[in-house]
Amino acid sequence: MNSSKLFTSFATVSLVISAPAADWPIFRGSDQTGISAESVDAKRIAAGVTPLWKGRVGTGFSSISVADGRIYTMGNDAATDTVWCLDAATGKEIWKHSYPEELKPNLYEGGPNATPTVSGGRVFT
């Protein structure tokens, strides 16, 4: 499994675990520390966590933002970048915005690196 697919899978699983938690509308969270105020039950994690859903968003290293029950991220597939808005509880697509962009692999597989920022009901990428 290449690193971009691994990252996408990890990010998806991580989101599913924390979906009901507080919003995380910007890279590294609202306070920019990368530390969540949420707590997890270590015994539950050790016992194994079953993802609620999984999805594919394309190649890239975009992180994930969470706001108002929605998940935002980016990926590239077939020379097209896409900004995704997914329902945090189900993983179903709410909307997407796509535009042509070459994959441009250089020091990694390529794809978007930006994390969507959610502010004032708008999404910035």
C-alpha positions in Angstrom: 0.0 0.0 0.0 1.6 3.3 -1.0 1.8 6.1 1.6 -0.9 8.3 0.1 -3.4 5.4 0.3 -2.2 4.6 3.8 -2.6 8.2 4.9 -6.1 8.4 3.4 -7.1 5.2 5.1 -5.6 6.4 8.4 -7.2 9.8 8.2 -10.6 8.2 7.4 -10.4 5.8 10.4 -9.2 8.6 12.7 -12.1 10.8 11.6 -14.6 8.1 12.2 -13.4 7.6 15.7 -13.7 11.3 16.5 -16.6 12.3 14.3 -19.0 13.0 17.3 -16.4 15.1 19.0 -15.8 18.9 18.9 -15.2 20.7 15.6 -11.7 20.8 14.1 -12.3 23.4 11.4 -8.7 24.2 10.5 -5.3 22.4 10.2 -4.0 21.6 13.8 -7.4 22.5 15.3 -9.0 25.8 16.4 -6.2 26.7 18.8 -3.5 25.6 16.3 -1.8 23.2 18.8 -2.7 19.9 17.2 -4.0 18.8 20.5 -7.6 17.8 21.0 -9.5 18.5 24.3 -11.4 15.2 23.7 -10.5 12.1 25.6 -10.6 8.5 24.5 -11.2 5.3 26.4 -7.8 3.5 26.2 -9.4 0.1 26.9 -11.8 0.6 24.0 -8.9 1.5 21.7 -6.8 -1.4 22.9 -9.8 -3.8 22.2 -9.9 -2.5 18.7 -12.1 0.1 17.0 -14.4 -0.8 14.1 -14.7 2.1 11.6 -18.2 3.3 11.0 -17.4 3.9 7.3 -14.5 4.2 4.9 -14.1 6.3 1.7 -11.7 7.1 -1.0 -10.8 10.7 -1.8 -7.9 10.3 -4.1 -4.1 10.8 -3.8 -2.7 13.5 -1.7 -1.7 14.7 1.8 -4.5 17.0 2.7 -5.5 16.7 6.3 -9.1 16.8 7.4 -11.3 19.5 8.9 -14.5 18.8 10.8 -17.3 21.4 11.3 -21.0 21.1 12.0 -21.1 17.4 11.4 -19.3 17.6 8.1 -15.8 16.4 7.1 -13.7 18.4 4.5 -10.6 17.1 2.7 -9.0 17.1 -0.7 -7.6 14.5 -3.1 -6.5 14.0 -6.7 -7.8 11.4 -9.1 -7.2 11.2 -12.9 -5.5 14.7 -13.1 -8.4 16.3 -11.2 -8.2 17.8 -7.7 -11.4 17.5 -5.6 -12.5 19.3 -2.5 -14.8 16.9 -0.6 -17.6 17.6 1.9 -18.8 14.4 3.6 -21.3 13.6 6.3 -19.3 12.8 9.4 -21.7 10.2 10.6 -22.2 8.3 7.4 -19.4 9.2 5.0 -21.9 10.1 2.3 -21.0 12.8 -0.1 -22.8 16.1 0.6 -21.0 18.0 -2.1 -17.7 18.2 -4.0 -15.9 20.7 -6.1 -13.4 19.4 -8.8 -11.0 21.2 -11.1 -8.2 20.0 -13.5 -4.8 19.6 -11.8 -2.0 17.3 -12.7 -0.9 14.9 -10.0 2.7 16.3 -10.1 4.6 13.6 -8.2 8.0 14.9 -7.1 9.3 14.0 -3.6 6.0 12.1 -2.9 3.1 10.7 -4.8 1.6 14.1 -5.5 -1.9 15.5 -5.0 -3.1 18.4 -2.8 -1.3 19.2 0.5 -3.7 21.9 1.7 -6.2 21.3 4.5 -9.6 22.9 4.0 -10.4 25.7 6.5 -14.0 26.2 7.5 -15.0 29.7 8.7 -18.3 31.6 8.7 -20.1 28.9 6.7 -17.5 28.9 4.0 -14.7 26.5 3.0 -11.3 27.8 2.0 -8.7 25.8 0.2 
